[in-house]
């Protein structure tokens, strides 16, 4: 990834994180905590953006308050293009009927129904996106999608009966949202189905209750700066971090512990590909058109299982239980409305 470091160093966020000094390369950039992102981006959302308009999406942070992340139109197009191949690699087959269970907007998982439905209509032959290097050669998934929100079903439980009465083969969403939906369906007299495939958002994909949901469980992972989630594959545990979408680094466990005890400590990081067999905190860099994400410490703990030229496979581990001292005083502040579409809802822990 190539960045205009001088331009980024003049932005309020990176001017603060980098102390007004433009790094010479990614390895020279000071890593950024979620606390720093929340404090500076939320306080001055308009001046943080490189492009307008922006769609603001709320991302969960393990053990901490959520953060707002902006996306420009190119980010949405690129995310939908990536999702086509990701869903296919995760095991979606032509003819599948997918129940996409979404949280309310503006939470990140709310994009799942859109991403599923966009995969069959994306990138016509005259699309401007083709000129941006997006691959049109990935075939459509050929799946039918039933989007449903637990918020909607909570008002009328029998709304869940229609999609569940169909021959559904795949369910996608967070385990908590799916479980709540199935409980509403049971109250409406619909027996819970067993799916062929479950695409589950978050670290609970390996829980026994999740495994009982489907014959095959594949995890999905939303990361700040990426409009589409990253996915796993049926044949191997974990999530793939594709090098075409992000640069992934890791703060090894010992270094993470030092940075917790001393918030002024800048931890050493390794490229994920050079840390196979190691565990620690995931650090990401994403060339987001609305606001580049540079060396953001995600608070997500991973173990690196495999590295290939196309990216690395990682498994999600138990989240750290102690927050850095500087972050323990953080407060959640909603971003102002600079959106392509607005979403209601309050932040929740």
C-alpha positions in Angstrom: 0.0 0.0 0.0 1.2 3.4 -0.9 0.3 6.5 1.2 0.9 10.2 1.0 2.6 10.3 4.4 3.0 14.1 4.3 -0.7 14.6 3.6 -1.7 12.1 6.3 0.6 13.7 8.9 -1.3 17.0 8.5 -4.7 15.4 9.4 -5.8 16.1 13.0 -5.8 12.4 13.9 -2.4 11.5 12.6 -0.9 14.8 13.5 -1.6 13.9 17.1 -0.6 10.2 16.9 2.6 10.9 15.0 3.5 14.2 16.8 3.5 16.2 13.6 6.2 14.1 12.0 5.5 12.3 8.7 6.8 8.7 8.7 9.1 7.6 5.9 7.3 4.2 5.6 4.7 2.1 7.3 7.3 0.6 9.6 8.1 4.1 10.8 4.5 5.1 11.8 3.6 5.0 15.5 0.8 2.5 16.1 -2.6 3.9 17.1 -4.8 2.7 19.9 -8.6 2.4 19.8 -8.7 5.1 22.5 -6.8 7.5 20.3 -9.1 6.8 17.3 -12.2 7.3 19.4 -11.0 10.5 21.1 -9.9 12.3 17.9 -12.1 10.9 15.2 -15.3 11.1 17.2 -14.5 14.6 18.4 -13.8 16.1 15.0 -15.4 13.7 12.5 -15.8 16.2 9.6 -12.1 17.2 9.5 -11.0 13.6 9.7 -12.4 12.7 6.3 -10.5 12.6 3.0 -13.7 12.2 0.9 -17.3 13.2 1.2 -20.0 12.0 1.6 -19.3 9.2 4.1 -21.2 6.3 5.6 -20.5 6.0 9.3 -20.5 2.5 10.7 -20.3 1.4 14.3 -17.7 -1.3 15.1 -17.5 -3.3 18.3 -14.2 -3.3 20.2 -13.4 -6.3 22.4 -13.7 -5.3 26.1 -14.2 -1.6 25.3 -16.6 1.0 23.8 -17.3 0.8 20.1 -15.8 3.1 17.5 -17.2 4.9 14.5 -15.5 4.3 11.1 -16.3 6.2 7.9 -16.6 4.7 4.4 -16.6 6.5 1.1 -18.3 5.2 -2.1 -15.2 3.5 -3.3 -14.9 1.6 0.0 -18.4 0.2 -0.4 -17.9 -0.9 -4.0 -14.5 -2.5 -3.2 -16.1 -4.2 -0.2 -18.9 -5.7 -2.2 -16.5 -6.9 -4.9 -14.4 -8.6 -2.2 -17.4 -10.2 -0.6 -18.3 -12.1 -3.8 -15.1 -14.1 -3.7 -15.1 -14.3 0.1 -18.6 -15.8 0.3 -17.7 -18.4 -2.4 -14.5 -19.4 -0.5 -16.5 -19.6 2.7 -18.8 -22.3 1.1 -21.8 -20.5 -0.4 -23.0 -22.6 -3.4 -25.3 -21.7 -6.3 -28.9 -22.3 -5.2 -28.3 -21.8 -1.5 -31.0 -20.0 0.4 -29.3 -17.7 3.0 -30.9 -16.3 6.1 -28.9 -13.1 6.8 -29.6 -12.0 10.3 -28.5 -8.4 10.8 -28.3 -6.1 13.8 -29.9 -2.7 13.4 -28.0 0.1 11.6 -25.4 1.5 12.1 -23.7 -1.6 13.5 -21.2 -3.2 11.1 -23.0 -6.5 10.8 -25.9 -4.6 9.3 -24.1 -4.7 5.9 -24.4 -8.5 5.6 -27.7 -8.6 3.7 -26.5 -5.9 1.3 -23.3 -7.7 0.6 -25.1 -11.0 -0.1 -27.6 -9.4 -2.4 -24.9 -7.3 -4.2 -22.8 -10.2 -5.2 -25.1 -11.3 -8.0 -25.5 -7.8 -9.4 -22.1 -6.3 -8.9 -19.7 -5.1 -11.6 -21.6 -4.9 -14.9 -19.4 -4.7 -18.0 -19.4 -0.9 -18.1 -18.9 -0.4 -14.4 -16.4 2.3 -13.4 -15.2 -0.1 -10.8 -13.5 -2.2 -13.5 -11.2 0.6 -14.2 -10.1 0.6 -10.6 -8.7 -2.9 -10.9 -11.6 -4.9 -9.4 -11.9 -8.4 -10.7 -15.0 -9.2 -12.6 -14.1 -12.8 -13.2 -15.4 -14.1 -9.9 -18.8 -15.7 -10.7 -22.0 -14.7 -8.9 -22.8 -16.8 -5.9 -26.3 -17.7 -7.2 -27.7 -17.6 -3.7 -31.1 -16.3 -2.6 -31.1 -14.1 0.5 -33.7 -13.5 3.2 -32.6 -10.5 5.3 -34.1 -10.3 8.7 -33.5 -8.2 11.8 -34.1 -9.3 15.4 -35.3 -5.8 16.1 -38.1 -6.3 13.6 -39.0 -9.8 14.7 -39.2 -8.6 18.4 -42.3 -6.6 17.5 -44.0 -9.5 15.6 -42.4 -12.9 16.3 -44.3 -14.7 13.4 -42.4 -12.6 10.9 -39.6 -15.2 11.4 -41.9 -18.0 10.2 -41.8 -17.1 6.5 -38.0 -17.4 5.9 -37.7 -20.4 8.3 -40.5 -22.2 6.5 -38.4 -22.2 3.3 -35.6 -24.7 2.5 -32.9 -22.6 4.1 -29.4 -24.0 3.8 -27.2 -21.2 5.2 -27.5 -18.7 8.1 -25.2 -15.7 8.5 -24.9 -13.3 11.4 -23.7 -13.1 15.0 -24.5 -16.1 17.2 -26.4 -13.9 19.7 -28.6 -12.3 17.0 -29.3 -15.7 15.4 -30.1 -17.3 18.7 -32.5 -14.5 19.6 -34.2 -14.9 16.2 -34.6 -18.6 16.6 -36.1 -18.1 20.0 -38.7 -15.8 18.5 -39.4 -18.4 15.8 -40.0 -21.1 18.4 -42.5 -18.9 20.2 -44.2 -18.5 16.8 -44.4 -22.3 16.6 -41.5 -22.8 14.1 -39.0 -25.6 14.9 -35.4 -24.4 14.6 -33.7 -25.8 11.5 -30.2 -27.2 11.2 -28.3 -25.5 8.5 -25.8 -26.8 6.1 -23.5 -23.8 6.7 -23.3 -21.1 9.3 -21.2 -17.9 8.7 -20.8 -16.5 12.2 -19.6 -13.0 13.0 -17.3 -12.7 16.1 -15.2 -14.9 18.4 -18.0 -17.2 19.4 -18.1 -19.2 16.2 -16.4 -22.2 17.8 -18.7 -22.3 20.8 -20.6 -25.7 21.1 -24.0 -23.9 20.8 -22.8 -22.4 17.5 -21.5 -25.7 16.2 -24.9 -27.3 16.9 -26.5 -24.7 14.6 -25.0 -26.1 11.3 -23.0 -29.0 9.9 -20.2 -26.6 9.0 -19.4 -23.3 10.8 -17.2 -20.7 9.2 -16.2 -17.5 11.1 -16.5 -13.9 9.8 -14.6 -11.0 11.2 -15.4 -7.3 10.8 -12.3 -5.0 11.0 -12.3 -1.2 11.1 -11.7 0.2 7.6 -13.1 -2.8 5.8 -16.7 -2.6 4.6 -17.0 -6.3 4.2 -16.1 -8.9 6.8 -13.2 -11.3 6.3 -14.1 -14.9 6.2 -12.8 -18.4 6.8 -13.0 -21.6 4.7 -14.7 -24.9 5.5 -11.6 -26.9 5.2 -9.5 -25.0 7.8 -10.3 -23.2 11.1 -9.8 -19.5 11.4 -10.1 -16.4 9.3 -8.0 -15.4 6.3 -6.4 -12.0 6.2 -5.9 -11.3 2.5 -2.8 -9.2 1.7 -4.8 -7.4 -1.1 -7.2 -5.9 1.5 -5.0 -5.0 4.4 -1.5 -5.1 5.9 -1.6 -7.2 9.1 0.9 -7.1 12.0 0.9 -8.5 15.4 1.9 -7.3 18.9 3.2 -10.5 20.5 1.7 -11.4 23.9 4.8 -10.3 25.9 5.0 -7.0 24.1 1.3 -6.5 24.7 1.7 -7.1 28.4 4.5 -4.4 28.6 2.3 -1.9 26.8 -0.6 -2.6 29.2 1.7 -2.0 32.3 3.2 1.1 30.7 0.9 3.1 28.3 3.8 5.2 27.1 5.5 2.0 25.8 5.4 1.7 22.0 5.3 -2.1 21.4 7.4 -3.8 18.8 5.4 -5.5 16.0 6.0 -8.2 13.5 4.4 -8.9 10.1 1.7 -11.5 10.7 3.4 -13.7 8.0 6.6 -13.8 10.0 4.9 -14.9 13.2 3.4 -18.3 12.4 2.7 -20.1 15.6 2.7 -16.9 17.7 -0.2 -15.2 19.4 -0.9 -11.6 20.2 -2.9 -8.5 19.3 -3.8 -7.9 15.7 -2.7 -4.5 14.2 -4.1 -3.5 10.8 -3.5 -1.0 8.1 -6.3 -0.4 5.5 -6.3 2.0 2.6 -9.8 3.3 3.3 -10.8 6.0 0.9 -12.7 8.0 3.6 -10.1 7.8 6.3 -7.0 5.5 6.0 -6.5 3.2 9.0 -2.8 3.2 9.8 -1.4 0.7 12.3 -4.6 0.5 14.4 -4.4 -1.8 17.4 -7.6 -3.7 17.2 -7.7 -5.3 20.7 -8.4 -8.6 18.9 -6.1 -11.4 20.0 -5.1 -13.9 17.4 -2.8 -16.9 16.8 -1.2 -17.1 13.4 -1.8 -20.5 11.9 -0.5 -20.3 8.3 1.0 -17.9 5.9 0.7 -17.9 2.1 1.6 -15.4 -0.7 -2.1 -14.4 -0.7 -2.4 -13.8 3.0 -2.4 -15.4 6.5 -4.8 -17.6 8.3 -5.4 -16.8 11.9 -7.7 -18.0 14.7 -9.4 -15.7 17.2 -8.4 -16.2 20.8 -9.8 -15.1 24.1 -9.8 -11.3 24.3 -7.4 -9.6 26.8 -9.0 -9.0 30.1 -7.1 -5.8 31.1 -7.4 -2.6 29.2 -4.4 -0.2 28.9 -4.5 2.5 31.6 -5.0 5.3 29.1 -8.0 3.6 27.6 -9.8 2.9 30.9 -11.0 6.5 31.1 -12.3 6.6 27.5 -15.9 7.6 26.9 -18.1 6.9 23.9 -19.1 9.9 21.8 -21.3 9.4 18.8 -20.1 10.7 15.5 -22.1 13.4 13.7 -24.3 12.5 10.8 -22.1 12.7 7.6 -23.8 9.7 6.0 -25.0 8.3 2.7 -27.9 6.9 4.7 -28.7 7.5 8.4 -29.1 4.8 11.0 -30.6 5.1 14.4 -29.6 3.3 17.6 -27.5 4.0 20.6 -24.2 2.5 21.4 -24.3 -0.6 23.6 -21.7 -2.5 25.5 
